[in-house]
Amino acid sequence: MTFSVAGICPDTGMVGCVITSSSICVASRCAYTRDDVGVALTQNVTNPLLGPLALDLLEQGQTPANILPLLSNADTNIQYRQLGLLAANGEAMTFSGSEALGIHATATGKNCLALGNLLANDTIPAAMVAAFEAAEGPLAERLLTALEAGLAAGGEMGPLHSAGLKVSAASGWPVVDLRVDWHIAPLTELRMIWQAYKPQLNDYVTRAVQPDAAASFGVPGDE
């Protein structure tokens, strides 16, 4: 009931992911990023605790390949999970348990990975990886383009209802955290929100670190 993409940008140090599902509020449970560490995706029959735990282990020096056994020890129901872990250095791990739902698949590529379950076909993660690798622009743009390619390749078997886009940089907080939690066309809505936020992103970062140099909000009374 979910498909997703994780990616990193070696040039900027940004790490991020994008996700969509027939379930409500998918990004709140399934998508995790951390500055200078990486990205964790935990989906299918979701255990949200696995995302932060995976990033903790990654930050402590464990490699993605070594983390899966540790997650298995922490969650006796690991076979119900579908996981993706992408380190800031590009190392990746994907996992689909024996209880993963419907047609499920994963794929890895240069600085990215993709996974999904209850898919229309098993080629969708590979299509998302190919789209990410070919895309240009900011990391958030490339992630969203990749997810849209997954939808174009068939997407989920049922209708989508929620989506989220999350990117962290060297700021201590996600510089992009956009969500559509219940909509008839969540990817279209997420694209619209990103287009509105994209030209304002750097201004919000500046307001946090150097407010006297920040641009006006452009709202009545702020001059």
C-alpha positions in Angstrom: 0.0 0.0 0.0 3.1 2.2 -0.1 5.9 3.2 -2.5 8.9 5.5 -1.7 12.3 6.8 -2.8 15.3 7.8 -0.7 18.2 9.9 -2.1 21.3 11.8 -1.2 23.1 14.7 -2.8 26.9 14.5 -2.3 27.3 18.0 -3.7 25.1 19.7 -1.0 25.2 17.0 1.8 21.4 16.9 1.7 19.6 13.6 2.5 15.9 13.0 1.8 13.0 10.8 0.9 9.5 11.0 -0.6 6.6 8.6 0.0 3.0 7.9 -1.0 0.3 5.5 0.1 -3.3 4.6 0.1 -3.1 5.0 3.9 -3.6 8.3 5.7 -0.6 10.3 7.1 2.0 8.0 5.6 5.0 10.3 6.1 4.4 10.7 9.8 5.0 6.9 10.3 7.3 5.9 7.6 9.8 8.5 6.5 12.9 9.6 8.6 15.9 11.7 7.7 18.9 12.9 9.8 21.5 15.5 8.9 24.9 14.0 7.9 23.6 10.5 8.7 21.0 9.3 6.1 17.5 8.2 5.4 15.3 5.4 6.8 12.1 4.2 5.4 9.9 1.7 7.3 6.7 0.6 5.6 4.3 -2.3 4.7 2.9 -3.3 8.2 4.7 -0.4 9.7 6.8 -0.2 12.9 7.6 3.5 13.1 10.2 2.9 15.9 12.5 1.2 13.3 13.2 4.4 11.4 14.8 6.4 14.3 16.6 3.2 15.6 18.1 2.6 12.2 19.4 6.1 12.0 20.8 5.9 15.6 22.7 2.8 14.6 24.0 4.4 11.4 25.1 7.4 13.4 26.9 5.1 15.8 29.0 3.8 12.9 27.1 0.7 11.9 26.9 0.1 8.1 23.5 -0.4 6.5 24.3 -4.1 5.8 25.1 -4.7 9.5 22.0 -2.9 10.7 19.3 -5.3 9.4 20.3 -8.1 11.9 20.1 -5.5 14.7 16.7 -4.4 13.7 15.6 -8.0 13.5 16.7 -8.4 17.1 14.8 -5.3 18.1 11.5 -6.3 16.3 10.3 -9.9 16.5 7.8 -9.1 13.8 10.5 -8.0 11.3 9.0 -10.3 8.6 6.0 -7.9 8.3 8.2 -5.0 7.5 9.6 -3.5 4.4 12.7 -1.3 5.0 15.1 1.0 3.2 18.2 2.5 4.7 20.5 4.9 2.8 23.6 6.3 4.4 24.9 9.8 3.7 27.9 8.1 2.0 25.6 6.3 -0.5 25.7 2.8 1.1 22.2 1.2 1.0 20.1 -1.6 2.4 16.6 -2.8 1.4 14.5 -5.5 3.0 11.1 -7.0 2.3 9.9 -9.5 4.9 8.2 -12.8 4.1 4.9 -11.2 5.1 5.2 -8.2 2.7 1.9 -7.4 1.1 1.0 -8.2 -2.5 3.4 -7.4 -5.3 6.5 -5.9 -3.6 9.9 -5.0 -4.8 13.0 -2.9 -4.0 15.8 -1.3 -6.1 19.0 0.5 -5.4 21.0 2.9 -7.6 23.6 5.6 -7.5 22.9 7.6 -4.3 19.3 6.3 -4.1 17.0 3.4 -3.4 13.3 2.7 -3.9 10.8 0.2 -2.5 7.1 -0.6 -2.6 4.3 -3.0 -1.7 0.9 -3.8 -3.0 2.2 -2.5 -6.3 0.6 -2.7 -9.7 3.8 -4.5 -11.0 7.3 -5.3 -9.7 9.1 -2.9 -12.1 8.1 0.3 -10.2 11.0 0.6 -7.8 13.5 0.3 -10.7 11.6 2.9 -12.7 11.9 5.3 -9.7 15.6 4.7 -9.4 16.1 5.3 -13.1 14.1 8.6 -12.9 16.1 9.8 -9.8 19.4 9.1 -11.5 18.3 11.0 -14.7 16.7 13.9 -12.9 18.3 17.3 -12.3 17.8 20.1 -9.8 17.6 20.2 -6.0 17.3 16.9 -4.2 13.7 17.5 -3.3 12.9 18.0 -7.0 14.7 14.8 -8.0 12.9 12.8 -5.3 9.5 14.1 -6.4 10.2 13.4 -10.0 11.2 9.9 -9.1 8.0 9.3 -7.2 5.9 10.6 -10.1 7.7 8.1 -12.3 6.6 5.4 -10.0 3.0 6.5 -10.4 3.4 6.6 -14.2 4.8 3.1 -14.2 1.7 1.8 -12.5 1.9 2.9 -8.9 -0.1 1.1 -6.2 -2.9 -1.2 -7.0 -5.4 1.0 -5.2 -5.9 4.8 -5.1 -3.4 7.0 -3.3 -4.5 9.2 -0.4 -1.4 10.6 1.3 2.2 11.7 0.4 5.2 13.4 2.0 8.5 14.9 1.0 11.3 15.3 3.6 14.9 16.6 3.2 17.5 17.4 5.8 20.6 19.4 5.4 23.3 20.7 7.8 20.8 22.8 9.7 19.6 20.6 12.6 16.0 20.4 11.3 14.4 19.2 8.1 14.6 22.1 5.6 11.8 20.4 3.6 8.9 18.6 5.4 5.8 18.8 3.2 2.8 16.5 3.7 -0.5 15.7 2.1 -2.4 13.6 4.6 -5.7 13.0 2.8 -6.4 13.9 -0.8 -7.7 12.4 -3.9 -4.6 13.3 -5.9 -1.8 13.5 -3.3 1.2 13.6 -5.7 -0.4 16.4 -7.6 -1.0 18.3 -4.4 2.5 17.6 -3.1 4.0 18.9 -6.4 1.9 22.1 -6.0 3.1 22.6 -2.4 6.7 22.0 -3.3 6.4 24.6 -6.1 5.1 27.1 -3.6 7.8 26.3 -1.0 10.8 25.9 -3.3 11.5 29.7 -3.8 11.1 30.3 0.0 13.2 27.5 1.3 16.5 29.4 1.6 14.7 32.3 3.3 13.4 30.1 6.0 16.9 28.7 6.7 18.3 32.3 6.8 15.6 33.3 9.3 16.8 30.6 11.6 20.5 31.4 11.5 20.7 35.1 10.5 17.4 36.8 11.0 18.7 40.3 10.4 19.6 39.2 6.9 16.3 37.4 6.1 13.9 38.5 3.4 10.4 39.9 4.4 7.6 37.3 4.7 5.7 39.4 2.2 2.5 39.5 4.3 0.5 42.5 5.4 2.3 44.4 8.2 5.7 42.8 7.5 7.7 45.6 5.8 
